Amino acid sequence: MEHVTQQLNQLLTRDHAVELDRQSPLASRRELFDLPDGVVYLCGNSLGALPRSVPDRVAEVVRREWGAGLVGSWNSADWTNLSKRVARRLAPLLGVQGEDVVVGDSTSVTLFKTMVAAARLRPDRKVIVVEPTTFPTDGYVAAGVARTLGMELRWCDPADPAAAVDDDVAVLALTHVDFRTGAMFDLAAVTAAAHDAGAVVLWDLCHSTGAVPVELDAVGADFAVGCTYKYLNGGPGSPAFVWVAPRHQAQLDQPITGWWGHARPFDMVQEFEPAPGATSMQVGTPPVLALSSLEAALEAFDGVGMDELRAASLSLTDLFIALVDERLAGFEVVTPRDHARRGSQVALRHPDAYGIVQALIARGVVGDFRSPDIARFGFAPLYVTHADVHDAVEQLVAVVENEEHLDAAYSARKPVT
Amino acid sequence: MEHVTQQLNQLLTRDHAVELDRQSPLASRRELFDLPDGVVYLCGNSLGALPRSVPDRVAEVVRREWGAGLVGSWNSADWTNLSKRVARRLAPLLGVQGEDVVVGDSTSVTLFKTMVAAARLRPDRKVIVVEPTTFPTDGYVAAGVARTLGMELRWCDPADPAAAVDDDVAVLALTHVDFRTGAMFDLAAVTAAAHDAGAVVLWDLCHSTGAVPVELDAVGADFAVGCTYKYLNGGPGSPAFVWVAPRHQAQLDQPITGWWGHARPFDMVQEFEPAPGATSMQVGTPPVLALSSLEAALEAFDGVGMDELRAASLSLTDLFIALVDERLAGFEVVTPRDHARRGSQVALRHPDAYGIVQALIARGVVGDFRSPDIARFGFAPLYVTHADVHDAVEQLVAVVENEEHLDAAYSARKPVT
């Protein structure tokens, strides 16, 4: 028994963490990011770090393409196809073809247009099912869609969403990895169960893409929407993507029929005719600065296998959980310990979670707080190291031992996103 | 008679154009823009030129706020209120209060959510009226809204839109300045006529804001949506704004209920509760890079009176029309000569308009082509000079005299936006 404890202690040393980093096939990727000195950044599940490829690219788009090229850059710099170029870069991370992906609007807008399109595939069904612990905007948007289309919103049991899917359900809208707990649904199994009941599934991949493998084509998914400013590092407020299964594209009918979703936008004819394929999910003029930042950011994934990424992510969260178990009392690990049910973050429950997160930030360890009592730590496998994990827990121990989280400075809660 | 001709000829010399520039109260504003040497840029009604204030500001947001500040910049750099800051800068250009303006989504998405909100103010009426020569996306979006809400789309006579507004009409959606011809509606008169018939008016100000005075509060308008990448110089694909009349805000009910339109977004509660005022028009996480570019760009308007801007615009278009009349044959000036009906552009009809525009671009004069036969020239009064106008017509004369527009290189049409 003493021998086992000794072995465990060796596995939890900083030296061992550094050794794990040395052995990681992703070790060199951290150099692709411009992280401030002295910061352990465990908030890439909220806003991804800055890739070194981005600043010069954005400056070039501003000064050369916009400033010097002016309106001609729609052709000469191929802004017209920028969204499609980004889509092709995203596709391997989703297990899909680039032509089935569209990038351009905010996540909430993208959820709206996609949820309506999904509901219209089942016109005889009147219920949208949403999971109550989802990120709020998903539920808000679903309520808006239901009201607009004269449908009904039904909240399901988070433990078994498919159980709520009966003959009345048009759409099951689920977040793959929970933003608060980091718990992950079995995408394939839930999709299959909902299909058995005749519903269409809309997956929100905000907390998956870039950290957790998804194989949308392989599992026969219907629709997926995801954020690009978290694990994809596109920059604050960068636009969301939507993927539409090829088998649904002939019937695709989304409500926000803007000119970039037209079959021939530049003919400027009076009647709307949807573009073929997923392109009809496009709406307005693409946000060139944001898409350019995202395009450059995605270079950090070039040549990275999703399996490598997943292995690195699990190794980081495993180590974090082991260290928390070993070094800390009074914290509940809310995130599932089962690999199959874990995303790329770890959530700790503690009554003083807010103050703890603030005190940790003051020590250079950036996580975030989620109401009412969750301290949330994201592990972006491209730039978070095992040494970071070790150091973060050391600081967490110090915060608690010194009772820094009870400091009055942390009593006023500020918004976090 | 000879004397009059002599006087006219003097008024049309380059020296006179330079003198007009010297006398212009906006003369120094051109220095705020980074225009390439040798280019006469008459396409600011498609994509505004790069303000010198933008590149460093964008670089700062990328490197310092995102790169160094990371997720903390939502508070420390006040990204949370960035949209509101931009709204306050826009307000004087619209004759409104900043709190009644929201900025964030593409023009097409903004038209969609606003048109639905407008229609919901008249639930007993089932028709949306649109003008058939409007920019296509307005008609496409209106068709999408009508279909989604079970309403009917009705095309009106461009000569008298309000005549189409009867007791069945919920919304009249009009573009203030026509994208193709530059013709301008009387905003106050059309609004009043539609109100007399009980309808709500949604004005598309894409080709007005930043060049043509609009006094939305003063005329009792209902809703307005506009683009920020044309005369406002926000950058390619920068987000649109929406203004909601204060008297409609208590009943405001837009369909895309995202978390940034919630009364308390960061509480992350399950049920949607709209934010008070115009804020419920917000949807998703704001596009920080684009909004930062736009915020910096709007500094070019600081201290500029809308009357000054209008006077400069009319002086430029007057001179352009006079020079075209004097120097060119075979061109029809499609834009109204009446000041009260003219926006800030001049459209010339010519059967070879496409080739003419391309040949002009090759000579450094950037206008654009609109199908089927329009050569379009925009006069952004902050940076276009009377000398530019003179030089542009000289080049146009040279193109036609040398028949450069018949060059085979210009036969393949490329998209323009």
Contacts between the chains, C-beta under 8 A, distances in Angstrom:
chain1	res1	chain2	res2	distance
A	34	B	63	7.7
A	34	B	67	4.9
A	36	B	67	7.4
A	36	B	68	5.0
A	36	B	70	7.5
A	39	B	70	7.4
A	41	B	70	6.2
A	43	B	70	6.7
A	43	B	71	4.6
A	46	B	71	4.9
A	47	B	66	7.5
A	47	B	70	6.3
A	47	B	71	4.3
A	47	B	74	7.9
A	49	B	67	7.7
A	49	B	70	6.7
A	50	B	62	6.9
A	50	B	63	7.4
A	50	B	66	5.3
A	50	B	67	3.7
A	54	B	62	6.3
A	55	B	59	6.5
A	55	B	62	5.0
A	55	B	63	5.5
A	55	B	67	7.4
A	58	B	58	6.3
A	58	B	59	7.5
A	58	B	62	5.5
A	58	B	289	7.2
A	59	B	55	6.5
A	59	B	58	7.5
A	59	B	59	5.8
A	62	B	50	6.9
A	62	B	54	6.3
A	62	B	55	5.0
A	62	B	58	5.5
A	62	B	235	7.2
A	62	B	293	7.4
A	63	B	34	7.7
A	63	B	50	7.4
A	63	B	55	5.4
A	65	B	236	7.8
A	66	B	47	7.5
A	66	B	50	5.3
A	66	B	235	5.9
A	66	B	236	5.8
A	67	B	34	5.0
A	67	B	36	7.4
A	67	B	49	7.7
A	67	B	50	3.7
A	67	B	55	7.4
A	68	B	36	5.0
A	70	B	36	7.4
A	70	B	39	7.4
A	70	B	41	6.2
A	70	B	43	6.7
A	70	B	47	6.3
A	70	B	49	6.7
A	70	B	366	6.3
A	71	B	43	4.6
A	71	B	46	4.9
A	71	B	47	4.3
A	71	B	366	6.5
A	71	B	368	6.8
A	71	B	416	7.2
A	71	B	417	7.2
A	72	B	361	7.2
A	72	B	366	7.2
A	73	B	236	7.2
A	74	B	47	7.9
A	74	B	236	7.8
A	74	B	415	6.7
A	74	B	416	6.8
A	74	B	417	5.1
A	75	B	414	5.3
A	75	B	415	7.0
A	75	B	416	7.9
A	79	B	236	6.1
A	79	B	237	7.9
A	80	B	415	5.8
A	80	B	417	7.8
A	104	B	106	7.3
A	105	B	105	6.7
A	105	B	106	6.7
A	105	B	109	6.0
A	105	B	284	7.7
A	106	B	104	7.4
A	106	B	105	6.7
A	106	B	258	7.1
A	106	B	283	6.0
A	106	B	284	2.9
A	106	B	285	6.1
A	106	B	287	7.3
A	107	B	258	8.0
A	107	B	284	5.3
A	107	B	285	6.8
A	108	B	256	6.5
A	108	B	258	2.9
A	108	B	259	6.6
A	108	B	260	7.3
A	108	B	283	4.7
A	108	B	284	3.5
A	108	B	285	7.8
A	109	B	105	6.0
A	109	B	109	5.5
A	109	B	256	5.9
A	109	B	258	7.1
A	109	B	283	5.5
A	109	B	284	5.9
A	111	B	258	7.9
A	112	B	255	7.3
A	112	B	256	4.6
A	112	B	258	7.6
A	112	B	283	7.9
A	116	B	148	7.3
A	132	B	270	5.8
A	135	B	259	7.8
A	135	B	268	7.8
A	136	B	259	5.2
A	136	B	262	7.2
A	136	B	265	7.7
A	136	B	268	4.8
A	136	B	269	6.8
A	136	B	270	7.0
A	137	B	258	5.0
A	137	B	259	3.9
A	137	B	284	7.0
A	139	B	270	6.1
A	139	B	271	7.9
A	139	B	272	7.4
A	140	B	257	4.6
A	140	B	258	6.2
A	140	B	259	6.0
A	140	B	261	7.9
A	140	B	262	6.5
A	140	B	272	4.1
A	141	B	256	6.9
A	141	B	257	6.1
A	141	B	258	6.1
A	143	B	257	6.2
A	143	B	271	7.8
A	143	B	272	5.3
A	144	B	255	5.3
A	144	B	256	6.1
A	144	B	257	3.6
A	144	B	272	7.3
A	145	B	255	7.8
A	147	B	255	7.7
A	148	B	116	7.3
A	148	B	148	6.4
A	148	B	149	7.5
A	148	B	255	4.7
A	149	B	148	7.4
A	229	B	285	7.4
A	235	B	62	7.2
A	235	B	66	6.0
A	235	B	288	7.0
A	235	B	289	5.7
A	236	B	65	7.9
A	236	B	66	5.8
A	236	B	73	7.2
A	236	B	74	7.8
A	236	B	79	6.1
A	236	B	285	7.7
A	236	B	288	3.7
A	236	B	289	7.0
A	237	B	79	7.9
A	237	B	284	7.9
A	237	B	285	4.8
A	237	B	286	5.1
A	237	B	287	4.1
A	237	B	288	4.5
A	237	B	289	7.3
A	237	B	290	7.8
A	237	B	291	7.7
A	238	B	287	7.4
A	238	B	289	7.7
A	239	B	287	7.2
A	240	B	284	7.8
A	255	B	112	7.3
A	255	B	144	5.2
A	255	B	145	7.8
A	255	B	147	7.7
A	255	B	148	4.6
A	256	B	108	6.6
A	256	B	109	5.9
A	256	B	112	4.6
A	256	B	141	6.9
A	256	B	144	6.1
A	257	B	140	4.6
A	257	B	141	6.2
A	257	B	143	6.2
A	257	B	144	3.6
A	258	B	106	7.1
A	258	B	107	8.0
A	258	B	108	2.9
A	258	B	109	7.1
A	258	B	111	7.9
A	258	B	112	7.6
A	258	B	137	5.0
A	258	B	140	6.2
A	258	B	141	6.1
A	259	B	108	6.6
A	259	B	135	7.8
A	259	B	136	5.2
A	259	B	137	3.8
A	259	B	140	6.0
A	260	B	108	7.4
A	261	B	140	7.9
A	262	B	136	7.2
A	262	B	140	6.6
A	265	B	136	7.7
A	265	B	415	7.4
A	266	B	371	7.9
A	266	B	415	4.0
A	266	B	416	6.7
A	266	B	417	7.5
A	267	B	371	6.4
A	268	B	135	7.8
A	268	B	136	4.8
A	268	B	370	7.1
A	268	B	371	5.7
A	269	B	136	6.9
A	270	B	132	5.8
A	270	B	136	7.0
A	270	B	139	6.0
A	271	B	139	8.0
A	271	B	143	7.8
A	272	B	139	7.4
A	272	B	140	4.1
A	272	B	143	5.3
A	272	B	144	7.3
A	283	B	106	5.9
A	283	B	108	4.7
A	283	B	109	5.5
A	283	B	112	7.9
A	284	B	105	7.7
A	284	B	106	2.8
A	284	B	107	5.3
A	284	B	108	3.5
A	284	B	109	5.9
A	284	B	137	7.0
A	284	B	237	7.9
A	284	B	240	7.8
A	285	B	106	6.1
A	285	B	107	6.9
A	285	B	108	7.8
A	285	B	229	7.4
A	285	B	236	7.7
A	285	B	237	4.8
A	285	B	417	6.5
A	286	B	237	5.1
A	287	B	106	7.3
A	287	B	237	4.1
A	287	B	238	7.4
A	287	B	239	7.2
A	287	B	287	6.0
A	287	B	290	5.5
A	288	B	235	7.0
A	288	B	236	3.7
A	288	B	237	4.5
A	289	B	58	7.2
A	289	B	235	5.7
A	289	B	236	7.1
A	289	B	237	7.3
A	289	B	238	7.7
A	289	B	289	4.9
A	289	B	290	5.4
A	289	B	293	6.1
A	290	B	237	7.8
A	290	B	287	5.5
A	290	B	289	5.4
A	290	B	290	5.8
A	291	B	237	7.7
A	293	B	62	7.4
A	293	B	289	6.1
A	361	B	72	7.2
A	366	B	70	6.3
A	366	B	71	6.6
A	366	B	72	7.2
A	368	B	71	6.8
A	370	B	268	7.1
A	371	B	266	8.0
A	371	B	267	6.5
A	371	B	268	5.7
A	414	B	75	5.3
A	415	B	74	6.7
A	415	B	75	7.0
A	415	B	80	5.9
A	415	B	265	7.5
A	415	B	266	4.0
A	416	B	71	7.2
A	416	B	74	6.8
A	416	B	75	7.9
A	416	B	266	6.8
A	417	B	71	7.2
A	417	B	74	5.2
A	417	B	80	7.8
A	417	B	266	7.5
A	417	B	285	6.6
